[in-house]
Amino acid sequence: MQGGGMSGTEGTACVLPKASPRRRRTTIQLMALDPDTHRNTLLREQDERIARELAESMRSGELQSAACYGKPLVQADGWDETPVEFRMAFKVMKNAGLPPPELAAFKARTELRAQLEAATDEGVKHTLRRQLAELEQAIALRLEGMRASGKL
């Protein structure tokens, strides 16, 4: 039997990646836990690894050499309107040169809201309210679709 132990059913091998015996035991123990506990443990381990990597980068001076080191982050238009669960993923995609289409919709929503606040003519306000309502409905449908499909 490779990599580690038996799952809950006799005769079914649980193939795990090569790891230290301690790590294998931990993984097997986690598999016996409920999915939420397993997920939370994995996220905590990931956070700890990130913290170690950041500490090492600080010690080596790698972070201090970055152009934006020590400067406040500039928030893009629509950041506050972007759902919290999307912010990091959208930021990473945008920095990679692949802004998701939802980001453009959030930015357009921010611009429409600003135009609506600045508008004085009732006809223009009516048009902007209608456009904003349509855009918000499209965003809500898109987000609901992502939640339903498990992409969120």
C-alpha positions as semicolon CSV with decimal commas, in nm:
position;residue;x (nm);y (nm);z (nm)
1;M;0,000;0,000;0,000
2;Q;0,145;0,338;-0,100
3;G;0,156;0,657;0,088
4;G;-0,025;0,591;0,394
5;G;-0,306;0,383;0,540
6;M;-0,652;0,262;0,494
7;S;-0,952;0,480;0,457
8;G;-1,263;0,408;0,657
9;T;-1,346;0,099;0,448
10;E;-1,136;-0,216;0,470
11;G;-0,948;-0,289;0,149
12;T;-0,965;0,064;0,007
13;A;-0,621;0,222;-0,017
14;C;-0,579;0,587;0,067
15;V;-0,305;0,715;-0,163
16;L;-0,138;1,024;-0,024
17;P;0,151;1,225;-0,164
18;K;0,492;1,142;-0,020
19;A;0,529;1,317;0,309
20;S;0,692;1,273;0,643
21;P;0,531;1,011;0,869
22;R;0,405;1,292;1,094
23;R;0,248;1,472;0,797
24;R;0,085;1,148;0,675
25;R;-0,067;1,086;1,019
26;T;-0,197;1,442;1,030
27;T;-0,354;1,409;0,685
28;I;-0,517;1,078;0,772
29;Q;-0,649;1,223;1,098
30;L;-0,787;1,524;0,909
31;M;-0,963;1,302;0,659
32;A;-1,160;1,151;0,946
33;L;-1,285;1,495;1,050
34;D;-1,581;1,671;0,902
35;P;-1,514;1,867;0,578
36;D;-1,537;2,210;0,744
37;T;-1,280;2,122;1,008
38;H;-1,055;1,970;0,741
39;R;-1,086;2,284;0,525
40;N;-1,023;2,517;0,819
41;T;-0,715;2,321;0,918
42;L;-0,577;2,334;0,565
43;L;-0,643;2,710;0,547
44;R;-0,468;2,763;0,881
45;E;-0,168;2,561;0,759
46;Q;-0,161;2,770;0,441
47;D;-0,175;3,093;0,644
48;E;0,112;2,972;0,860
49;R;0,319;2,888;0,552
50;I;0,250;3,231;0,404
51;A;0,355;3,391;0,732
52;R;0,682;3,193;0,729
53;E;0,749;3,291;0,366
54;L;0,681;3,659;0,441
55;A;0,907;3,651;0,746
56;E;1,184;3,498;0,534
57;S;1,134;3,764;0,266
58;M;1,156;4,034;0,532
59;R;1,479;3,886;0,672
60;S;1,636;3,860;0,326
61;G;1,537;4,216;0,230
62;E;1,330;4,101;-0,066
63;L;1,017;4,289;0,045
64;Q;1,200;4,615;0,112
65;S;1,326;4,622;-0,247
66;A;0,971;4,633;-0,388
67;A;0,872;4,970;-0,538
68;C;0,551;4,986;-0,334
69;Y;0,709;4,885;-0,001
70;G;0,589;5,102;0,285
71;K;0,339;5,291;0,072
72;P;-0,038;5,272;0,121
73;L;-0,226;5,054;-0,124
74;V;-0,417;5,249;-0,383
75;Q;-0,773;5,120;-0,403
76;A;-0,909;5,096;-0,753
77;D;-1,250;5,232;-0,842
78;G;-1,516;4,986;-0,738
79;W;-1,304;4,817;-0,470
80;D;-1,550;4,896;-0,192
81;E;-1,842;4,776;-0,405
82;T;-1,669;4,448;-0,491
83;P;-1,790;4,163;-0,269
84;V;-1,528;4,073;-0,010
85;E;-1,503;3,713;-0,131
86;F;-1,398;3,836;-0,478
87;R;-1,151;4,109;-0,388
88;M;-0,832;3,906;-0,359
89;A;-0,900;3,689;-0,663
90;F;-0,992;3,993;-0,873
91;K;-0,681;4,181;-0,756
92;V;-0,456;3,889;-0,849
93;M;-0,621;3,852;-1,190
94;K;-0,603;4,225;-1,256
95;N;-0,234;4,237;-1,160
96;A;-0,173;3,948;-1,399
97;G;-0,330;4,149;-1,681
98;L;-0,650;3,943;-1,689
99;P;-0,920;4,153;-1,524
100;P;-1,239;3,950;-1,483
101;P;-1,551;4,084;-1,657
102;E;-1,721;4,127;-1,320
103;L;-1,459;4,385;-1,228
104;A;-1,566;4,605;-1,519
105;A;-1,928;4,571;-1,407
106;F;-1,842;4,677;-1,050
107;K;-1,646;4,974;-1,184
108;A;-1,935;5,072;-1,414
109;R;-2,172;5,050;-1,118
110;T;-1,950;5,286;-0,918
111;E;-1,939;5,532;-1,209
112;L;-2,317;5,520;-1,255
113;R;-2,371;5,588;-0,885
114;A;-2,137;5,888;-0,900
115;Q;-2,315;6,021;-1,210
116;L;-2,651;5,976;-1,040
117;E;-2,538;6,172;-0,734
118;A;-2,402;6,452;-0,953
119;A;-2,704;6,469;-1,185
120;T;-2,951;6,753;-1,141
121;D;-3,191;6,693;-1,431
122;E;-3,475;6,453;-1,342
123;G;-3,477;6,299;-1,692
124;V;-3,107;6,219;-1,666
125;K;-3,156;6,083;-1,312
126;H;-3,438;5,857;-1,433
127;T;-3,219;5,719;-1,713
128;L;-2,925;5,665;-1,477
129;R;-3,147;5,490;-1,219
130;R;-3,278;5,255;-1,488
131;Q;-2,924;5,180;-1,613
132;L;-2,803;5,125;-1,257
133;A;-3,094;4,892;-1,177
134;E;-3,028;4,686;-1,492
135;L;-2,657;4,664;-1,416
136;E;-2,717;4,567;-1,052
137;Q;-2,960;4,298;-1,164
138;A;-2,703;4,161;-1,411
139;I;-2,436;4,160;-1,139
140;A;-2,670;3,987;-0,892
141;L;-2,759;3,719;-1,147
142;R;-2,392;3,662;-1,228
143;L;-2,296;3,632;-0,861
144;E;-2,587;3,400;-0,788
145;G;-2,484;3,183;-1,082
146;M;-2,131;3,166;-0,945
147;R;-2,258;3,075;-0,598
148;A;-2,491;2,808;-0,735
149;S;-2,218;2,653;-0,948
150;G;-1,972;2,648;-0,660
151;K;-1,731;2,892;-0,824
152;L;-1,774;3,128;-0,533
